[in-house]
Each structure stands twice: as C-alpha cells, then as structure tokens.
Amino acid sequence: MANLIDQAFGTHGTALQLRAERAQLLAANLANADTPGFKARDIDFQKALASAQGAASPLVTTQANHVAGLDAGASATALYRTPLQPSLDGNTVDVATEQAAFSENSNRYLASLTFLNGRIRGLMTALRGE
C-alpha cells in the first residue's frame, strides 16, 4: 500500500514534511532576531530530500507475504547558518535573508500542496469513474 501511495504522489509528501520542518526553523530564526547569542539554523533541503528518497529501510522481509519496510518519515539535520554580517552580541540572524528564505520555502510548500491536490482530485475522479 505504501508503495502505491509513493507511486501516486511521488516525492511531494516527503517534500512537504521537510518544507514544514524548514518553515519552523526559519520562523524560530526570525522570532529570535534580537536575542543575544542566538545562532540562526537552516537545513540543506536538497540534501535532506535526497537522503529521504535514498534511505533504505533496515527491515528485511522473510516471507513473500510481508509488506516492504515503511519509511520512518523525513527529517533533516539543522545546520548553523554562516552570518553575512555577525553582530556584536553574537546573534547570527540576518532578517532580510531569513525573510527571503521563508518566503521561498512557503511558495514551494504551496506548489507541492497544489500538485498533491491535483493528483488526489485526479485519483478521486478515476475512482468515481467520471
């Protein structure tokens, strides 16, 4: 069943999880723009998506009737952002950079949602026989 869902939706489900995680990190960066000593963090989305797609499950099937191992979900390692202009208080958040990254991330999140919505609508049409 999971393989059929993966075939129908592609990598967009995983991409949504990673984009949501990235949105939380970027929002935390923006919220702490004035916090002394706060270090801005972000994920490398391309690397995280490639890792989630290529991650093989450690589960092994011992019988032909067993279901193949299910993906445990996508998660990414948060990395510290290198500041363009470090502040004297040790804060590495650049508000303009964070806002641009947040805006781009949210647009790509909406694009994945739009694609999935269209795919689900197409599957529902096929199931109804329309």
Secondary structure, DSSP 4 states (H G I P E B T S, - for coil): -HHHHHHHHTTHHHHHHHHHHHHHHHHHHHHTTTSTT---EE--HHHHHHHHHHPPPS----STTSPPPPP-------EEPPPSS--TTS----HHHHHHHHHHHHHHHHHHHHHHHHHHHHHHHHHHT-
